[in-house]
Structures are given as C-alpha cells and as structure tokens.
Amino acid sequence: MTPSVRRAAFAAMLVATGCSSSPASQVADAGTPGTAGTGPGAAGTGGAGAPDAAAGMGGRAPDAGDGPSDAGPETPISTPGVTFIQEDQPGFAAIDGKVLPRQGSTTVTGYTGTGFADGDPGLGKTISWTVKAETAGTYALLWRYAFGGAAANTRDARLMINGVAAAEVVFPFTTDWSNWQVTPPLAVQLAAGSNFIQLQATGASGLGNIDYIEIRGEGITPDNPSFSLTVAANDPAAGSVTYAPVMAFYPVGTQVTVMATASPGYFFQSWTGDSPNAMASYTFAITKNTTMTARFLPAGTVQDQALIGYAAVQDDTGTPYLLNGGSLGPTVTATTLDELKTYLASADPYVVTFSGLIQGADSIKIASNKTLLGIGAAAHLQGIELEIANARNVIIRNIAVSHVVADGAGVANDAIVINGAMNVWVDHCELFSDLTHDKDYYDGLLEIKNGAAFITVSWCHVHDHYKASLISSGDEQVGDTVIRATYHHNYFHNCGSRMPSIRFGKAHIFSSYFVNNFGGTGVNSRMGAVVRVDGNYFHMMENPIGFWDSAMTGYWDVADNTFSACTGSQPTTSTGQLTPPYTYTLDTVADLPTTVPAGAGVGKL
C-alpha cells in the first residue's frame, strides 16, 4: 500500500472510531522541552495545557471494561495495521515500577498476556515503548489500563513522543484494579524510523496499571528498547555535572559515565535518583529511563549522629543520604497554627520550632528540607495531622501529636502520615489518642504509604490507641514494595494492633518495648513484606509477631527477642531474611523495660 493510500485508509479508520485524523485537538500547549546536563540528554517536561476531553471507553481490545475473570481475557494478537505491545515483549522499553506478577505478588486479575505494568507512585514516573514506523504520518495510540483505589488519586499522563510533549492523556477511574478499560484512539504523529513513546505521570500517585499499548496504522514494528537520561545538579551554584556519551536516547546496556564537581565551599554528597551512588565519577549501564541528580551541600553540613536506620540511606546497598532537614535555612519560631503551616509548606529550608499546646482540626503539610522541633517537654499538636507528602529530607523531633479524629470536622485523619516521601526521621515523639471511643473514631497514629521509603522512627512513645502504625494502605498497593522503614527504641503500650502492620515493603524493628495489646496483634507482616525483628521485649502481648488480615502472608526474620507473659504467635524461627544496609547495635534486651520508657517520648532529647 502506498503512503497516500495508507493515510487515506487510516483517516477513515479514525473517523469510524470517533477520533480526528488530525492530532491538533488532543495536543496540549506543551511549552518548550528542556535539556539536562551538558548536552541534549533527555527532554524536560515543559509546560502543559488541559486535555481536550476526558477519555472513556473505546478501541477494539477484547474484554475492555470487563470485571475480573478467573480465566482471564484473550490476549490480543497483532494484525496488519494494528500492533499490540505487552510488557516484557519487543517494543516494551521500561516502567518506573514493576511487571507483575513476574516481579512481585498481586491479587489483580483480568489482565491479558502474562502480566501488567505497575508503576511506582510519584509525579513524573514513566512507562515507555519503542517502535519503528515505515513512513512518517498519523497513527493512533490506545492503552488498556486499570485505575482502582481512590478516584481522587488521579492517574493522568503527559504523552511524550521522541522527547517532545505531544498530548495530555486522561485515564478515568475504573473503580477497581481488576476492572480494565481502553482509552479512545489518540491521533499522534510518528517519524519515519525509530520512535520513543512515553507516558509521564502528571500526578503524585503515578500512572495506572497498564496492560498493553495498541498502535493503529500500517508499517509499525516493535523496536529494540531505548531509554532517556536526565542528569542535573541539585543546585547549579554548588557544583556542575557532565556525562558521556550524550545521546537523545540510549539503547539498553549503554555504559554511561556521570561526573560531579563541587564548587568552592561545597562538597559532593551523593548521586540521588534512579541509580544512587556515593562516587562523584560513576559508570553504570542504562537499563531503564534514568534520572540522576548530584547532591552538593555546603562545606561543614553534618547529620545528627543519633540518626540510625533506613532514613540515612537511599538504596538497599546502603548508599548514604545525608539527612539534615532544614539545617541549611534559618531557625524560626511559630506561635500559631497558621505560622506552622506557612513555614513548613515553604519551598525554602527551615528549622521550625514551637512550644506549648496548639489545637485545631487541620492538617499541616511539610515540604522538603524541613525540621520541625518541639521546645521543652510540652510541644503538643492536638487534633492536628502532620502530612509529609512527596517530600524529602524531613525531620520531626520532640513533639506530641494526639486525638486526631478520623474524618472529623477538619481535613486531618492521622497523627503523622508519610505519603510518597523519602528520607524522613521521626524521633522522640509521643503519639496517642484514647480508648474511650470506638476503634474507628481515630485512624492511625503513624502511616507510611504510597511508595514512601527510607524512614526511621526512633525513641517514640506510642500508646492508648487501637490502630497504631500502618505501613502500606491496602492489599492492592503493590507499588509499596519500595517501602523501607526502621523502628527502634520505641515504646508501644496499650495499643490494639499495627505495631506496625506492613504490606509489601521491608522493615527493621529492634530494641523496642511492647506492652499490653489487649487481645490484638503486634508486628503484622502481610502481602510478601519482610520484617527483621531482633532484640525486642514483648510483655503481655497477644500474637506479638505474625501474619493476619490479608490475602497473603508476609515474612519475618527474628532473633534475640524476649516474650514475657505473651500468648499466641511468638515465632523464634525465621520465615524470611532481611539484612539491613546500615550498622546498628542492639541493646541488652533485659534492660529495655527500663531504658526505653525512660528515654522515649517528648522532653528526653
């Protein structure tokens, strides 16, 4: 078929399916894509306009919108003019996340082929494909996807083609992760030869689950995967970065060397991003879309020596992350709730202090590079939630947070919620409510969810609450496999359950003291999570360690724990293994009933 005949036939197909043969109506005002590093590297995101209309049902894929099926829908087969690309097939380039169930457990059903692509939470997270087009022209793209959980956690995306923003793609809520739908055909321009197609999440929740991409138009063949690379400095005045080779896109396996040079008065701390490393000059192989940021800090910047655990690293090999909170900014004193909200939500670094009681029914959002420090022994937020969402480098110390009513008069829900954030330290805090209300009157005291990672909770006093600490919010939150959390020297007493409860991720619990959970459960490992529990003292606890309340068990790595007057599940044999990527020292377990209550909580720094 000649190109002119092919284009005419394709235009008729678009009209028949309700899609214009011109992509203009779907293309957003994308702004000017940026560049990174010393050469073209990977295109920046530019600006974005509103989509033309919300996507709905469309396309020709089988089982679109059907609910779960035990047998699963029929896998679509490519035919002339219609190309399907599944995960793990030629043309599938990368996902910032996992291919399930190959790379993790899932209860999701109804996908075609052998699995689906499950992206990590986060703004800018991507999935990409590489295809060859025989001729340049107009083609149509469709995606089979699922979007469950909460409708408010939007999963829309910016479509990038060959590094240039081409359209905004709306992925409507499908009500359940096992309920799949197909987007309407979206007309786009592809170049002759290789084309790099990428969806970038435009919301903090990331992308929906993607079953496949469908490309309509003749002369399309899957291509070998290639990837984007973005290299930058956290502060251009503090240092410079270079990388080689400089390419628009990188074939899989390409060896890339990144180099960081600090300016006078600064030092290179580490590479952060998709391939962390502590070496200023570092060579690695491209295997996915990669973002690398060189972190430069002023000379003399130090980390508090009391910090131990996952909050001080950024990967499972122990690459260090110097967590200093807001120490590079001024120290300010807040005397009202509004002042706390203003300082802590600022884009600038701050050490924010307060003292005494501040009451309300509100939520305080904490941005990156902040320290919230209570002064004295009476710094107390009552009814007020602290929310750390998609932030990094945050410290909360020496404050009490209590009586945060679930779905109460304000917007608060939990005492502290860490949502998609990284490198957070919660230290010497007191978290509590009361046991006079129903267990659902309050929600959690400390929640870590939606891909939050590298968290340390230390020397905290957690008490008089039904549901203490939840890690990952649901059995379908498979992206939470990235969660890493350390709990040490914490004093849990008079709590019903969740000390903590963890799904999918990894946690380390050591040198803590647990007392009286009045017939509930203690450390609950669920949905494939792995928890190391060593050197702890459990007293008058029912079911101190085990698995409850999910479709699938988690695992525990246990050693040197003491069970005193406990009943139920008290494992002394491990079912999994976790080696923390940091050094730590266990206290004498017999001393914990004395030392932990004496040292945990507010006013004991």
C-alpha positions, 0 to 999 in steps of 0.5 A: 500500500502506498503512503497516500493510500495508507493515510487515506485508509487510516483517516477513515479508520479514525473517523469510524472510531470517533477520533480526528485524523488530525492530532491538533485537538488532543495536543496540549500547549506543551511549552518548550522541552528542556535539556539536562546536563551538558548536552541534549540528554533527555527532554524536560517536561515543559509546560502543559495545557488541559486535555481536550476531553476526558477519555472513556471507553473505546478501541477494539481490545477484547474484554475492555471494561470487563470485571475480573475473570478467573480465566482471564481475557484473550490476549490480543494478537497483532494484525496488519495495521494494528500492533499490540505491545505487552510488557516484557515483549519487543517494543516494551522499553521500561516502567518506573515500577514493576511487571507483575506478577513476574516481579512481585505478588498481586491479587489483580486479575483480568489482565491479558498476556502474562502480566501488567505494568505497575508503576511506582507512585510519584509525579513524573514516573514513566512507562515507555515503548519503542517502535519503528514506523515505515513512513512518517504520518498519523497513527493512533495510540490506545492503552488498556489500563486499570485505575482502582483505589481512590478516584481522587488519586488521579492517574493522568499522563503527559504523552511524550513522543521522541522527547517532545510533549505531544498530548495530555492523556486522561485515564478515568477511574475504573473503580477497581484494579481488576476492572480494565478499560481502553482509552479512545484512539489518540491521533499522534504523529510518528517519524519515519524510523525509530520512535520513543513513546512515553507516558509521564505521570502528571500526578503524585500517585503515578500512572495506572496499571497498564496492560498493553499499548495498541498502535493503529496504522500500517508499517509499525514494528516493535523496536529494540528498547531505548531509554532517556537520561536526565542528569542535573545538579541539585543546585547549579551554584554548588557544583556542575555535572557532565556525562558521556556519551550524550545521546537523545536516547540510549539503547539498553546496556549503554555504559554511561559515565556521570561526573560531579564537581563541587564548587568552592565551599561545597562538597559532593554528597551523593548521586540521588535518583534512579541509580544512587551512588556515593562516587562523584565519577560513576559508570553504570549501564542504562537499563531503564529511563534514568534520572540522576541528580548530584547532591552538593551541600555546603562545606561543614553540613553534618547529620545528627549522629543519633540518626540510625536506620533506613532514613540515612540511606537511599538504596538497599546497598546502603548508599548514604543520604545525608539527612539534615532537614532544614539545617541549611535555612534559618531557625524560626519560631511559630506561635500559631497554627497558621505560622506552622503551616506557612513555614513548613509548606515553604519551598525554602529550608527551615528549622521550625520550632514551637512550644506549648499546646496548639489545637485545631482540626487541620492538617499541616503539610511539610515540604522538603528540607524541613525540621520541625522541633518541639521546645521543652517537654510540652510541644503538643499538636492536638487534633492536628495531622502532620502530612509529609507528602512527596517530600524529602529530607524531613525531620520531626523531633520532640513533639506530641501529636494526639486525638486526631479524629478520623474524618472529623470536622477538619481535613486531618485523619492521622497523627503523622502520615508519610505519603510518597516521601523519602528520607524522613526521621521521626524521633522522640515523639509521643503519639496517642489518642484514647480508648474511650471511643470506638476503634474507628473514631481515630485512624492511625497514629503513624502511616507510611504509604504510597511508595514512601521509603527510607524512614526511621522512627526512633525513641517514640512513645506510642500508646492508648490507641487501637490502630497504631502504625500502618505501613502500606494502605491496602492489599492492592498497593503493590507499588509499596514494595519500595517501602523501607522503614526502621523502628527502634527504641520505641515504646508501644503500650496499650495499643490494639494492633499495627505495631506496625502492620506492613504490606509489601515493603521491608522493615527493621524493628529492634530494641523496642518495648511492647506492652499490653495489646489487649487481645490484638496483634503486634508486628503484622507482616502481610502481602510478601513484606519482610520484617527483621525483628531482633532484640525486642521485649514483648510483655503481655502481648497477644500474637506479638509477631505474625501474619493476619488480615490479608490475602497473603502472608508476609515474612519475618526474620527474628532473633534475640527477642524476649516474650514475657507473659505473651500468648499466641504467635511468638515465632523464634524461627525465621520465615524470611531474611532481611539484612539491613544496609546500615550498622546498628547495635542492639541493646541488652534486651533485659534492660529495655523495660527500663531504658526505653520508657525512660528515654522515649517520648517528648522532653528526653532529647 
